[in-house]
């Protein structure tokens, strides 16, 4: 019988070299990587934890703990749903990227990242979880880079996008900020253990709280540590950026909630939740304002994520079961909107050679000397880009609306909800302004068609985005089961 953690960690690691050897045959590599991620997601989300199950002829006990070098790995309910969620995101990203991702290392390295994040989710020691997260982030640098070619956008010049050798700003900022976040998160557990030996020295807990706040603020891109998000969204292949921002964010949030659950002195400190509300509010405001001022879809995508993430942190700062349910619902729906917007952006950037919508905007295609007309050439991609962006803004009839609406209803005073609403409005206005450029006149409609498989996936994501907007209760049973596992919320009622 195989322990669940061993199977979930080893499976992607074993198949990653096979996928690497198949990387020149992108369809085979993408299919194998997607199938691996889908199997992992099915194991985590659909199979029971209380009894062994048969997987490919092997008996796998998902909840069976595993000891490695004196450290215990175990798959718990919250960790299982988190790992299943990021594996579903990876499945969609791998399927879409086989035609439009310029990085042939995305598939094998993506599997390795899933393995490392799975280890971070399942290991029962915060320090080692942070180390696994750090290693996964370092590996993510190689897929953000895009085969050593970073896009160099000439916004507003009317020239096509260029490629320059060497690391881009997104890679450098991401690597620097993650590396700055890790040391505080590694020192804090040492201070906590030291305080156990010296119970009268409460200053150690205060120092640990400050270090944890700094580390998580950087990883969650809380203002003023937010610059790396927009840089990654602008420089990385769009689907790769969506993958990295989604899976790492989910694991970081789980680690933070796990700390609050494990340490009553931390979850009982009202200053912690006050900082969450303040940081989230500031992040939402800055994200909405900067999104409003953008003139290219790449950076706009980054600031839209920033605005949405700020709303999540504000909800977590309320510290109630209803607030956590709303926050987790928003995290799940954000993945849909972010991936949909990234897919549309990937097609447009690949076909048009630019993602700027500042006049003069898109370059001439097929001899067309006038700008615009992109929406008529690639209507499904434009629909996915704009609808995904509006979902990140929390517009009605999109997946982003139910979570936002639930967060707005958490506050008795209308002022805070109004600020969050205006933040989303800034994002929505920027996407609608970009849409007006894409709908501009064009005298020549020649040009490459939309990729068939990519278009099918975009259509499926559009249906999912609207479906979750109309019926968000599909995910609520899973989320409510996760929320019930965090008893520190009940203690704060």
Secondary structure, DSSP 8 states (H G I E B T S, - for coil): -EEHHHHHHHHHHHHHHHHHHTTTSHHHHHHHHHHHHHHHHHHHHHS-SSS-EEETTEEEETT--EEETTEEE---HHHHHHHHHHHHHHHHHHHHHHHH-S-TTHHHHHHHHHHHHHHHHHBS-HHHHHHHHHHHHHHHHHHHHTTTEEEE--TTS----EEEES--HHHHHHHHHHHHHHHHHHHHHHHHHHHHHSTT-THHHHHHHHHHHHHHHHHTT-TTS-HHHHHHHHHS-HHHHHHHHHHHHHHHHHHHHHHHHH-HHHHT-HHHHHHHHHHHHHHHHHHHHHHHT--BHHHHHHHHHHHHHHHHHHHHHH-SHHHHHHHHHHHHHHHHHHHHHHHHHHHHHHHHS--B-SSS-S---TT--S---HHHHSHHHHHHHHHHHHHHHT-TTSHHHHHHHHHHTT-SSHHHHHHHHHHHHHHHHHHHHHHHHHTS--S---S----HHHHHHHHHHHHHHHHHHH-THHHHHHHHHHHHT-THHHHT-
